């Protein structure tokens, strides 16, 4: 499987496309390619994007916490 990602993320609705792409509003998903350079190492570079800390899914937020 080859990487189709942009900085470690692919489009969940179109897995053969990077995220984001075009005018697609599909959610991001981690690249599933085993050799993806963005997901290697103890601190994956794909998690270092600035939007990651600000765009958590609602089901990932702890109940009772402000978000």
C-alpha positions in Angstrom: 0.0 0.0 0.0 1.4 3.4 -1.0 0.9 6.7 0.8 -1.7 9.0 -0.6 -1.5 11.2 2.5 -0.7 14.8 3.1 1.3 15.0 6.3 0.0 11.7 7.5 -3.7 12.2 6.9 -6.1 10.8 4.2 -9.7 11.5 3.5 -11.9 9.1 5.3 -14.5 9.2 2.5 -11.9 9.0 -0.3 -9.0 6.9 1.1 -7.0 7.3 -2.1 -6.9 11.1 -1.6 -4.9 13.2 0.9 -6.8 15.2 3.5 -7.8 17.9 2.8 -8.4 17.7 -0.9 -10.4 19.9 -3.3 -13.7 21.0 -1.9 -14.4 17.7 -0.1 -15.7 18.1 3.5 -14.9 14.5 4.5 -13.2 13.9 7.8 -9.5 13.1 8.1 -8.2 9.6 9.0 -4.6 8.5 9.7 -2.8 7.2 6.7 -2.9 3.4 6.7 0.3 2.8 4.7 2.7 0.8 6.9 5.7 2.7 5.6 4.1 6.2 5.9 6.9 8.4 7.1 4.6 10.7 9.0 3.6 8.0 11.4 7.0 6.5 12.2 8.9 7.1 15.4 7.8 7.7 19.0 6.4 11.1 18.3 4.7 10.9 14.9 5.1 14.1 12.8 1.4 13.7 11.7 0.3 14.5 15.3 2.3 17.7 15.3 -0.1 19.7 13.0 -1.6 22.7 14.8 -5.2 21.8 13.9 -4.9 18.4 15.8 -5.1 20.0 19.2 -8.1 22.2 18.3 -10.3 19.8 16.3 -11.1 16.8 18.5 -14.1 14.7 17.7 -17.0 15.3 20.2 -16.9 11.7 21.4 -13.2 12.2 22.4 -14.0 15.0 24.8 -14.5 14.0 28.4 -18.0 14.5 29.8 -18.3 17.5 32.1 -15.3 19.3 30.7 -15.5 22.6 28.9 -14.6 22.4 25.2 
